[in-house]
Amino acid sequence: MKSNRLFHTLSLLLLAVLLLGGCGRKEAPQISSADIKPEIVNMVYNMEIGLVHMNFSLKGNPAGVGYQIDRTVTDPYCNCPGFWRRFQDQAPNPKLMEKPINKMISLSAKDKEFLYRIRAYDIDGNIGPWSKIMRAKYHDPLGD
C-alpha cells in the first residue's frame, strides 16, 4: 500500500515536471524573416582617378537592412587576395530599404591595388552573399 502511494506521488511529480518543463520556447511565437534574404541589388561599380564609386540598393527584411564592406590588398607573391578586413559596417535601418545608395571611397595609396567586396545583412542577423570582388588602383592623371 505504501509503495502504491509512493509510486502515485512520484508519477504525479514526474508528470508535473514534464508539463511545466516541456521542450521548446516559452514565449509568444515570433515571425521569422528567414524567408526574406538580405541582398545587394542593382550594383554598379566604377573607378575614377583616386575614387571608387559603388551604387547599389538593399532588399530584405522591412524591419532593417544594412551592409558591410570589406577591403584587402593583392598579395604580391601569389597575386591573390590577402586577409579581408572590415572597411565599413552600416547598421541595419528600415530607411535603407530599396533606396539608392551611392558610396564613394577615396584611394590614398598610389602603389597598391585594393580589392573590395560588399554584402547585405538584416536586423535579425541574416547575411546575404558577398558581391563579386571589385579591384581598384590609384591612377595618377599626370603620370607622376
N, C-alpha and C positions, 0 to 999 in steps of 0.2 A: 504494500500500500504506500509506504514511504517512497519507494523507488518510482512508483507511478506518479506521485505528486512532484518528485524531483524532475522526472522526465517531462512532465507537463509544463513546469516552470521554466526549464531550460529551453523547451520548444518555443514557448511564448517569447522568451528573451531573444532567442535567435531570430524569430520572425520579426520582432520589433527592430532589431539591428538591421536586418535586411531591408525592411520597409523604409526606415529612416535614412540609412546609409546609401543604399542603392548604388547604381552606377550612373554616370552621366553628369551633366552640369546642373546645378540648382539655381537657375536663373531663367528669365524670360527668353524665348527663342530670339536669336539675332539674325538679321538679314545679312547674308553674305554677299560680298561683291566679287567672289571668286570667278563668277561667270563673265565679269566685265574686266578684261585685262587692260592694264595701262599701256599705252603705246605712243610713240612719236609718229606723227603723220605729216605729210607734205614737207618733208625735209629737203631743204635746198642748201647746199654748201658752196661757198665761193671764197676765193682768196685773192686779195689785192696786195698792194705794196704795204707790207708790215701789218696787215689786218686779216683776220679770218671772220667771215660773216656766216652765221648759222641762222636760217629762217625755218621755223617749224611750228607745229601745233601739237597740243596734247589731247588725247582721248582717254577715257577710263571712268573711274568712279566719280559721280557727280559731287560727292562729299569733299573731294580734293585730290588733285594730281600735281606732282612735282617732277623735277628732273635732276639728273646727276650728269656732270661732265667730267670725264677722266682725261688725263694727259700723260704722255710719256715722250721719250726721245728714241730715235733709232739707235740701236746698239751698233757701233762701228765694226765690230768683229763678225757678227753673224748677219748684219743687215736686217735684223728683226726687231719687233717692239721690245723695249725694256720693261721695267716694272711700272704698272699703271698706278697713278696717284690721283686722288680726288682733286680736281681743279675747281669745281663749283658744285654746290648742293643747294638747289632751290626747294624749300619745304613745300609739301602739298598744300594747295589752296584751291577752293572752288572757283575763284576768279580766273584761274589759268586755263580752265576747260575750253577747248576749241577756239581759243584766241590766238591770233598770230603772234609769235614770239620772235624777236629779232635780237640775236646775241652777237656782239662784236668783241673779238679778243685781239688784243694788241700783241704782236710778236716783237720781243725785245732783243733776242739773241740772233746775231747775223749768221753764225756758222752752224746752227743746229736745225735739224728737221724735226718738227713736233708732230706727234700723232694724237688725234682726239677721237673720242667715242662718247656717245650720249645714250641715255636710256630714261624711260619714264618709270615712276613708281607712285603708288597711291597712298592714301591716308591709312589704309588697313595693312600696309606693308607688302602688298603685291608688287612685284617688279616686272617690267617688260624686258624684252630682249635688247641687247646692245645694238647700236647702229653699225653701219659699215665704218671701217677706220678711215678717218679723214686726215690727209697729210698736208702740212703747211710749212713752208720755209720762207724766211725773210729774203726778199729780193730788193736790192738797192737799185733805184731807178737811174742813179748816176754811175753805177758800176764801180763804186769805191770799195 
